[in-house]
């Protein structure tokens, strides 16, 4: 009996310590009994198998980040009573087309009359495109003429708009005729056009963000028509579509930047 009590006293501290650190079921804790000879009596020792947590290494984390996320592919017909995803997709694609059109007209190494068409002029009647209030023509490879005879009262506003268009243009006025010298193609001019391309891309992303927000808000208003899981899946699909569009915008910007810098 005394030998048994002595063995329990030796086991008891290890047993208590193991309880404080245990994260596994008791069945997974290994107790090892070691018998030895001490003063001609058996001695019992107990050891708890302490669980070890293995942390991910930086290399493993980096590998995880590189793995592609699971892509959504909802059947648009199944959720059309909540939102028309095809219309949302068309709206997002229109942002890409608008940026491409903008690049072709306003972000070009060689300035052309078409580059000035959509410059916004602030008039007493509101914001109007320059080609709506003037006649734009090419006088020579180095000069564009903007005739304001039809709207002479907008001449000053047109000059201001051309100068602030970000196209590095410095217009000169002769009565109602605005002369716009075409800038020389210098490294500085190229870099300025790249900056303009980035600004236009950011504006396109702002437009895209509004489309995404409006679509998700519309989905959230339809909680009475679908489960929370369905709403969450639709929101994820919309976000994925927006991310794909952002990637496409960035791709067009990269191509344009390479073209401008030569």
Residue frames relative to the residue before (quaternion, step in Angstrom):
aa qw qx qy qz dx dy dz
X 1.0000 0.0000 0.0000 0.0000 0.00 0.00 0.00
X 0.6568 0.5012 -0.3040 0.4744 3.59 0.94 -0.91
X 0.6392 0.5249 -0.3270 0.4572 3.58 1.02 -0.80
X 0.6472 0.5232 -0.3181 0.4541 3.57 1.03 -0.77
X 0.6462 0.5152 -0.3131 0.4679 3.60 0.99 -0.83
X 0.6443 0.5180 -0.3236 0.4603 3.58 1.00 -0.82
X 0.6401 0.5213 -0.3186 0.4659 3.58 1.02 -0.78
X 0.6537 0.5132 -0.3199 0.4549 3.59 1.01 -0.80
X 0.6333 0.5330 -0.3378 0.4481 3.59 1.01 -0.76
X 0.6529 0.4956 -0.3141 0.4790 3.59 1.06 -0.65
X 0.6804 0.4833 -0.2901 0.4684 3.56 1.03 -0.77
X 0.6054 0.6435 -0.3444 0.3174 3.58 0.97 -0.93
X 0.6797 0.4763 -0.3344 0.4464 3.75 0.74 -0.82
X 0.6657 0.4972 -0.3133 0.4598 3.59 0.88 -0.85
X 0.6375 0.5397 -0.3217 0.4459 3.53 1.07 -0.80
X 0.6651 0.5007 -0.2972 0.4675 3.60 0.97 -0.84
X 0.6469 0.5179 -0.3181 0.4606 3.58 0.98 -0.86
X 0.6557 0.5202 -0.3245 0.4407 3.55 0.97 -0.79
X 0.6202 0.5551 -0.3456 0.4334 3.59 1.07 -0.70
X 0.6460 0.5398 -0.3208 0.4340 3.58 1.04 -0.75
X 0.7710 0.3612 -0.1830 0.4916 3.57 1.05 -0.70
X 0.4632 0.7224 -0.4323 0.2771 3.55 1.26 -0.18
X 0.0132 -0.7670 0.6412 0.0180 3.54 -1.05 0.85
X 0.6630 0.4603 -0.3004 0.5083 3.56 1.31 -0.03
X 0.6323 -0.4990 0.4105 0.4276 3.59 -1.23 0.26
X 0.6427 -0.5429 0.3727 0.3916 3.56 -1.21 0.57
X 0.6113 0.5856 -0.3497 0.4014 3.56 1.06 -0.72
X 0.6853 0.4822 -0.2878 0.4636 3.59 1.21 -0.51
X 0.5765 0.5755 -0.3854 0.4335 3.60 1.27 -0.07
X 0.2307 -0.7949 0.5525 0.0986 3.52 -0.69 1.10
X 0.1351 -0.7691 0.6213 0.0652 3.54 -0.81 1.02
X 0.1296 -0.7982 0.5865 0.0450 3.54 -0.77 1.02
X 0.1871 -0.7906 0.5776 0.0803 3.53 -0.71 1.06
X 0.1002 -0.7874 0.6079 0.0180 3.50 -0.83 1.04
X 0.1592 -0.7890 0.5881 0.0792 3.51 -0.74 0.99
X 0.0325 0.7864 -0.6154 0.0428 3.49 -0.98 0.86
X 0.4617 -0.6522 0.5132 0.3132 3.47 -1.24 -0.08
X 0.1546 0.7591 -0.6209 0.1195 3.53 -0.74 1.06
X 0.8201 -0.0875 -0.0062 0.5654 3.53 -0.47 1.21
X 0.6472 -0.5677 0.2952 0.4144 3.54 1.02 0.95
X 0.6214 0.4971 -0.3721 0.4778 3.61 1.13 0.54
X 0.5263 -0.6202 0.4754 0.3352 3.56 -1.18 0.53
X 0.1643 -0.7810 0.5969 0.0823 3.62 -1.02 0.80
X 0.1857 -0.7954 0.5715 0.0784 3.58 -0.84 1.01
X 0.0503 -0.7744 0.6306 0.0125 3.57 -0.94 0.94
X 0.1277 -0.7898 0.5961 0.0676 3.59 -1.07 0.73
X 0.1073 -0.7830 0.6117 0.0335 3.59 -1.02 0.86
X 0.2822 -0.7492 0.5719 0.1790 3.56 -0.92 0.86
X 0.3861 -0.6936 0.5559 0.2466 3.56 -1.01 0.82
X 0.2039 -0.8159 0.5326 0.0949 3.60 -0.16 1.29
X 0.4546 -0.6956 0.4774 0.2856 3.63 -0.75 0.99
X 0.2015 -0.7692 0.5972 0.1054 3.57 -1.07 0.75
X 0.2435 -0.7660 0.5792 0.1358 3.58 -0.85 1.01
X 0.2379 -0.7808 0.5652 0.1197 3.56 -0.74 1.05
X 0.2274 -0.7939 0.5531 0.1096 3.58 -0.56 1.19
X 0.5340 -0.6283 0.4611 0.3278 3.56 -1.13 0.71
X 0.4079 -0.7018 0.5287 0.2481 3.56 -0.99 0.81
X 0.6662 -0.4880 0.3668 0.4284 3.57 -1.25 0.29
X 0.6329 0.5419 -0.3284 0.4448 3.53 1.05 -0.79
X 0.6639 0.5016 -0.3036 0.4642 3.56 0.99 -0.85
X 0.6387 0.5259 -0.3237 0.4590 3.57 1.03 -0.82
X 0.6485 0.5208 -0.3164 0.4562 3.56 0.96 -0.89
X 0.6360 0.5265 -0.3255 0.4609 3.54 1.05 -0.78
X 0.6475 0.5277 -0.3146 0.4509 3.57 1.04 -0.81
X 0.6465 0.5292 -0.3213 0.4458 3.56 1.02 -0.81
X 0.6711 0.5260 -0.2995 0.4281 3.55 1.06 -0.70
X 0.5780 0.5988 -0.3789 0.4048 3.55 1.23 -0.37
X 0.4975 -0.6788 0.4581 0.2861 3.57 -0.94 0.87
X 0.4708 -0.6636 0.5062 0.2859 3.55 -1.11 0.75
X 0.5830 -0.5686 0.4461 0.3712 3.55 -1.24 0.55
X 0.2892 -0.7852 0.5277 0.1462 3.57 -0.70 1.07
X 0.4113 -0.6936 0.5425 0.2355 3.52 -1.15 0.77
X 0.0368 0.7813 -0.6227 0.0220 3.55 -1.15 0.63
X 0.0068 -0.8412 0.5392 -0.0406 3.54 0.52 1.25
X 0.4648 -0.6322 0.5426 0.2995 3.53 -1.20 0.62
X 0.3953 -0.7612 0.4616 0.2262 3.59 -0.36 1.23
X 0.6187 0.5680 -0.3453 0.4187 3.58 1.09 -0.68
X 0.6640 0.5308 -0.3006 0.4325 3.58 1.10 -0.70
X 0.7652 0.3238 -0.1828 0.5255 3.60 1.18 -0.45
X 0.3724 0.7712 -0.4606 0.2333 3.60 1.25 0.17
X 0.6077 0.5386 -0.3647 0.4556 3.61 1.21 -0.36
X 0.6616 0.4568 -0.2956 0.5159 3.58 1.32 -0.20
X 0.7648 -0.1919 0.1559 0.5949 3.57 0.90 -0.97
X 0.3875 -0.6964 0.5525 0.2441 3.55 -1.12 0.66
X 0.2529 -0.8119 0.5114 0.1236 3.57 -0.12 1.31
X 0.5931 0.5680 -0.3717 0.4329 3.59 1.14 -0.54
X 0.6423 0.5074 -0.3223 0.4754 3.59 1.05 -0.73
X 0.6257 0.5266 -0.3306 0.4710 3.57 1.04 -0.79
X 0.6440 0.5262 -0.3127 0.4589 3.55 1.00 -0.87
X 0.6514 0.5117 -0.3113 0.4657 3.59 1.00 -0.84
X 0.6279 0.5304 -0.3354 0.4603 3.59 1.01 -0.78
X 0.6727 0.4931 -0.2972 0.4648 3.56 0.94 -0.88
X 0.6469 0.5121 -0.3175 0.4675 3.57 1.01 -0.77
X 0.6112 0.5575 -0.3524 0.4376 3.59 1.09 -0.66
X 0.5898 0.5603 -0.3615 0.4555 3.59 1.16 -0.56
X 0.6401 0.5173 -0.3146 0.4729 3.57 1.02 -0.82
X 0.6718 0.5019 -0.2969 0.4568 3.57 0.89 -0.95
X 0.6380 0.5270 -0.3247 0.4580 3.58 1.02 -0.80
X 0.6539 0.5007 -0.3192 0.4687 3.60 1.00 -0.78
X 0.6366 0.5237 -0.3286 0.4609 3.59 0.96 -0.82
X 0.6532 0.5059 -0.3052 0.4735 3.57 1.00 -0.86
X 0.6324 0.5346 -0.3144 0.4640 3.55 1.06 -0.81
X 0.6447 0.5218 -0.3181 0.4593 3.56 0.96 -0.88
X 0.6841 0.5045 -0.2906 0.4394 3.58 0.91 -0.91
X 0.7487 0.4248 -0.2207 0.4586 3.57 1.01 -0.80
X 0.8329 0.2479 -0.0985 0.4850 3.58 0.88 -0.91
X 0.7384 0.3445 -0.2204 0.5362 3.60 1.18 -0.35
X 0.3665 0.7134 -0.5008 0.3255 3.52 0.45 1.28
X 0.5636 -0.6078 0.4354 0.3514 3.55 -1.06 0.75
X 0.7492 0.2986 -0.1687 0.5666 3.56 1.00 -0.84
X 0.3029 -0.7647 0.5434 0.1681 3.59 -0.47 1.19
X 0.0691 -0.7916 0.6070 0.0070 3.57 -0.91 0.97
X 0.6916 -0.4633 0.3306 0.4447 3.62 -1.22 0.27
X 0.6329 0.5538 -0.3291 0.4295 3.57 1.06 -0.75
X 0.5695 0.6109 -0.3754 0.4019 3.56 1.19 -0.49
X 0.7083 0.4569 -0.2500 0.4765 3.56 1.16 -0.60
X 0.4443 0.7479 -0.4276 0.2459 3.59 1.23 -0.41
X 0.8186 0.2955 -0.1232 0.4768 3.55 0.72 -1.09
X 0.3198 0.7203 -0.5422 0.2916 3.59 1.14 0.45
X 0.3537 -0.7670 0.5020 0.1862 3.57 -0.72 1.07
X 0.1255 -0.7880 0.6020 0.0309 3.54 -0.81 1.10
X 0.3018 -0.7522 0.5604 0.1707 3.57 -0.81 1.03
X 0.0017 0.8141 -0.5777 0.0584 3.58 -0.50 1.23
X 0.6932 -0.4487 0.3502 0.4421 3.56 -1.31 0.03
X 0.6958 0.4487 -0.2610 0.4965 3.58 1.20 -0.52
X 0.6996 -0.4233 0.2668 0.5101 3.58 1.27 0.14
X 0.6759 -0.4725 0.3651 0.4321 3.57 -1.28 -0.27
X 0.0047 0.8039 -0.5922 0.0551 3.56 -0.76 1.10
X 0.5167 -0.6111 0.4949 0.3387 3.55 -1.20 0.56
X 0.6049 -0.5975 0.3831 0.3611 3.58 -1.03 0.79
X 0.6831 0.4963 -0.3060 0.4399 3.60 0.95 -0.77
X 0.5868 0.5685 -0.3741 0.4388 3.61 1.28 -0.08
X 0.7740 0.3099 -0.1627 0.5277 3.57 1.17 -0.49
X 0.7698 0.2712 -0.1703 0.5521 3.61 1.23 0.19
X 0.3657 -0.6612 0.5921 0.2801 3.52 -1.40 0.04
X 0.1341 -0.8122 0.5669 0.0308 3.55 -0.63 1.16
X 0.0802 0.8023 -0.5839 0.0943 3.57 -0.80 1.01
X 0.4497 -0.6649 0.5313 0.2709 3.53 -1.33 0.42
X 0.2675 -0.7800 0.5481 0.1401 3.57 -0.53 1.18
X 0.7562 -0.1313 0.1295 0.6278 3.55 1.05 -0.91
X 0.6993 -0.4572 0.3171 0.4488 3.61 -1.22 0.17
X 0.7361 0.3972 -0.2209 0.5015 3.59 1.22 -0.41
X 0.7892 0.2954 -0.1404 0.5198 3.61 1.23 -0.10
X 0.1330 -0.7597 0.6339 0.0581 3.57 -1.03 0.96
X 0.2157 -0.7784 0.5788 0.1125 3.57 -0.99 0.87
X 0.1126 -0.7666 0.6303 0.0485 3.56 -1.02 0.89
X 0.1566 -0.8144 0.5565 0.0497 3.56 -0.37 1.27
X 0.1398 -0.8236 0.5489 0.0287 3.57 -0.56 1.24
X 0.2586 0.8176 -0.4867 0.1669 3.62 1.24 0.35
X 0.6671 0.5084 -0.3112 0.4468 3.61 1.02 -0.70
X 0.7867 0.1247 -0.0652 0.6010 3.59 1.14 -0.60
X 0.0628 -0.8536 0.5162 0.0314 3.60 0.57 1.11
X 0.6140 0.5745 -0.3464 0.4159 3.58 1.12 -0.64
X 0.6824 0.4730 -0.2789 0.4825 3.60 1.26 -0.35
X 0.3658 0.7688 -0.4690 0.2349 3.60 1.27 0.04
X 0.6785 0.4894 -0.3004 0.4581 3.59 0.80 -0.98
X 0.6598 0.5053 -0.3059 0.4644 3.59 0.96 -0.86
X 0.6372 0.5274 -0.3236 0.4593 3.59 1.07 -0.77
X 0.6312 0.5281 -0.3291 0.4630 3.59 0.98 -0.82
X 0.6556 0.5184 -0.3004 0.4595 3.55 0.94 -0.94
X 0.6683 0.5069 -0.2976 0.4560 3.58 0.94 -0.90
X 0.6491 0.5095 -0.3174 0.4672 3.60 0.96 -0.81
X 0.6738 0.5075 -0.2940 0.4495 3.56 0.94 -0.92
X 0.7558 0.3764 -0.1935 0.4997 3.58 1.06 -0.76
X 0.3964 0.7527 -0.4479 0.2750 3.57 1.26 0.27
X 0.4622 -0.6862 0.4438 0.3442 3.58 1.23 -0.36
X 0.5704 0.6115 -0.3638 0.4103 3.58 1.29 0.15
X 0.4770 -0.7000 0.4136 0.3338 3.57 1.31 0.30
X 0.4024 0.7120 -0.4675 0.3355 3.57 1.03 0.88
X 0.1257 -0.7859 0.6037 0.0445 3.56 -1.03 0.87
X 0.1512 -0.8420 0.5138 0.0649 3.60 0.17 1.29
X 0.1820 -0.7448 0.6326 0.1091 3.53 -1.27 0.58
X 0.2436 -0.8071 0.5253 0.1154 3.61 -0.91 0.83
X 0.0433 -0.7508 0.6590 0.0080 3.53 -1.17 0.83
X 0.7963 -0.1447 0.0560 0.5846 3.57 0.09 1.27
X 0.7661 -0.2606 0.2263 0.5422 3.57 -0.52 -1.21
X 0.5890 0.5530 -0.3681 0.4601 3.59 1.28 0.24
X 0.1619 -0.7828 0.5972 0.0654 3.54 -0.76 1.12
X 0.1858 -0.7726 0.6014 0.0828 3.53 -0.78 1.09
X 0.0896 -0.8081 0.5822 0.0041 3.57 -0.78 1.08
X 0.2293 -0.7818 0.5650 0.1306 3.62 -0.23 1.23
X 0.3922 -0.7094 0.5344 0.2396 3.58 -0.96 0.86
X 0.4263 -0.7305 0.4671 0.2577 3.61 -0.64 1.06
X 0.5341 -0.6129 0.4762 0.3351 3.54 -1.18 0.60
X 0.4777 -0.6688 0.4908 0.2893 3.53 -1.14 0.69
X 0.1011 0.7857 -0.5958 0.1326 3.55 -0.13 1.34
X 0.6805 -0.4604 0.3630 0.4395 3.55 -1.31 0.16
X 0.6341 0.5373 -0.3201 0.4547 3.54 1.02 -0.82
X 0.6472 0.5200 -0.3082 0.4645 3.57 1.02 -0.86
X 0.6388 0.5277 -0.3188 0.4604 3.58 0.99 -0.84
X 0.6747 0.4948 -0.2897 0.4647 3.58 0.91 -0.95
X 0.6264 0.5323 -0.3345 0.4608 3.57 1.08 -0.69
X 0.6458 0.5125 -0.3130 0.4715 3.57 1.07 -0.77
X 0.6080 0.5382 -0.3470 0.4694 3.59 1.09 -0.69
X 0.6388 0.5215 -0.3152 0.4698 3.56 1.01 -0.85
X 0.6462 0.5135 -0.3102 0.4718 3.58 1.01 -0.84
X 0.6338 0.5334 -0.3262 0.4554 3.59 1.01 -0.82
X 0.6481 0.5092 -0.3139 0.4714 3.59 1.00 -0.79
X 0.6365 0.5256 -0.3260 0.4609 3.58 1.00 -0.81
X 0.6686 0.4951 -0.2969 0.4687 3.57 0.94 -0.88
X 0.6280 0.5291 -0.3289 0.4664 3.59 1.08 -0.72
X 0.6471 0.5122 -0.3170 0.4674 3.58 0.98 -0.80
X 0.6270 0.5186 -0.3346 0.4754 3.58 1.06 -0.71
X 0.6304 0.5257 -0.3277 0.4679 3.57 1.05 -0.77
X 0.6500 0.5084 -0.3149 0.4690 3.59 1.01 -0.77
X 0.6020 0.5430 -0.3522 0.4677 3.59 1.11 -0.63
X 0.6473 0.5078 -0.3100 0.4765 3.56 0.99 -0.85
X 0.6449 0.5216 -0.3079 0.4661 3.56 1.00 -0.84
X 0.6365 0.5381 -0.3241 0.4476 3.57 1.00 -0.84
X 0.6371 0.5216 -0.3232 0.4664 3.58 1.04 -0.75
X 0.6346 0.5256 -0.3250 0.4642 3.57 1.00 -0.84
X 0.6594 0.5094 -0.3018 0.4633 3.59 0.93 -0.92
X 0.6681 0.5071 -0.3004 0.4542 3.59 0.89 -0.96
X 0.6615 0.5075 -0.3071 0.4589 3.58 0.91 -0.90
X 0.6555 0.5166 -0.3113 0.4545 3.58 1.00 -0.84
X 0.6796 0.4827 -0.2919 0.4690 3.58 0.90 -0.91
X 0.6283 0.5267 -0.3392 0.4612 3.60 1.01 -0.73
X 0.6326 0.5270 -0.3274 0.4636 3.56 1.05 -0.75
X 0.6440 0.5201 -0.3164 0.4633 3.57 1.01 -0.82
X 0.6636 0.5256 -0.3065 0.4352 3.58 0.91 -0.90
X 0.6397 0.5262 -0.3220 0.4584 3.57 1.17 -0.55
X 0.6767 0.4885 -0.2815 0.4736 3.58 1.29 -0.19
X 0.2445 0.8135 -0.4985 0.1730 3.59 1.17 0.54
X 0.6366 0.5355 -0.3315 0.4451 3.58 1.18 -0.49
X 0.6700 0.5058 -0.2890 0.4602 3.57 1.28 -0.28
X 0.8030 0.1438 -0.0527 0.5759 3.59 1.18 -0.43
X 0.6039 -0.5639 0.4260 0.3687 3.54 -1.30 0.35
X 0.6602 -0.5016 0.3744 0.4152 3.56 -1.28 0.32
X 0.6278 0.5395 -0.3377 0.4480 3.60 1.02 -0.76
X 0.6555 0.5040 -0.3152 0.4657 3.59 0.96 -0.83
X 0.6352 0.5238 -0.3220 0.4674 3.58 0.97 -0.87
X 0.6595 0.5162 -0.3016 0.4555 3.56 0.95 -0.90
X 0.6515 0.5119 -0.3127 0.4644 3.60 1.00 -0.80
X 0.6458 0.5092 -0.3227 0.4686 3.59 1.00 -0.80
X 0.6414 0.5195 -0.3244 0.4620 3.59 0.97 -0.84
X 0.6423 0.5187 -0.3159 0.4675 3.56 1.04 -0.82
X 0.6304 0.5340 -0.3266 0.4591 3.58 1.04 -0.80
X 0.6576 0.5082 -0.3036 0.4659 3.59 0.95 -0.90
X 0.6542 0.5077 -0.3104 0.4667 3.58 0.96 -0.86
X 0.6338 0.5258 -0.3251 0.4649 3.56 1.04 -0.77
X 0.6363 0.5216 -0.3184 0.4708 3.59 1.01 -0.82
X 0.6545 0.5051 -0.3080 0.4709 3.58 1.00 -0.83
X 0.6445 0.5223 -0.3196 0.4579 3.59 0.98 -0.84
X 0.6352 0.5248 -0.3200 0.4676 3.57 1.03 -0.81
X 0.6584 0.5104 -0.3030 0.4628 3.57 1.03 -0.83
X 0.6202 0.5317 -0.3356 0.4691 3.58 1.03 -0.78
X 0.6425 0.5240 -0.3177 0.4602 3.57 0.97 -0.86
X 0.6535 0.5050 -0.3063 0.4734 3.58 1.04 -0.79
X 0.6257 0.5266 -0.3332 0.4693 3.60 1.03 -0.76
X 0.6603 0.5050 -0.2990 0.4685 3.56 0.95 -0.88
X 0.6246 0.5380 -0.3388 0.4534 3.57 1.06 -0.74
X 0.6669 0.4887 -0.3022 0.4745 3.60 0.93 -0.86
X 0.6234 0.5300 -0.3361 0.4664 3.59 1.07 -0.70
X 0.6522 0.5174 -0.3155 0.4554 3.58 0.96 -0.85
X 0.6479 0.5079 -0.3138 0.4730 3.58 1.00 -0.83
X 0.6688 0.5002 -0.2985 0.4620 3.58 0.95 -0.90
X 0.6359 0.5327 -0.3249 0.4542 3.58 0.98 -0.81
X 0.6488 0.5095 -0.3101 0.4725 3.57 0.98 -0.87
X 0.6468 0.5233 -0.3090 0.4608 3.57 1.02 -0.84
X 0.6973 0.4904 -0.2767 0.4435 3.58 0.88 -0.92
X 0.7282 0.4188 -0.2383 0.4874 3.57 0.98 -0.82
X 0.4083 -0.7468 0.4459 0.2772 3.54 1.27 -0.15
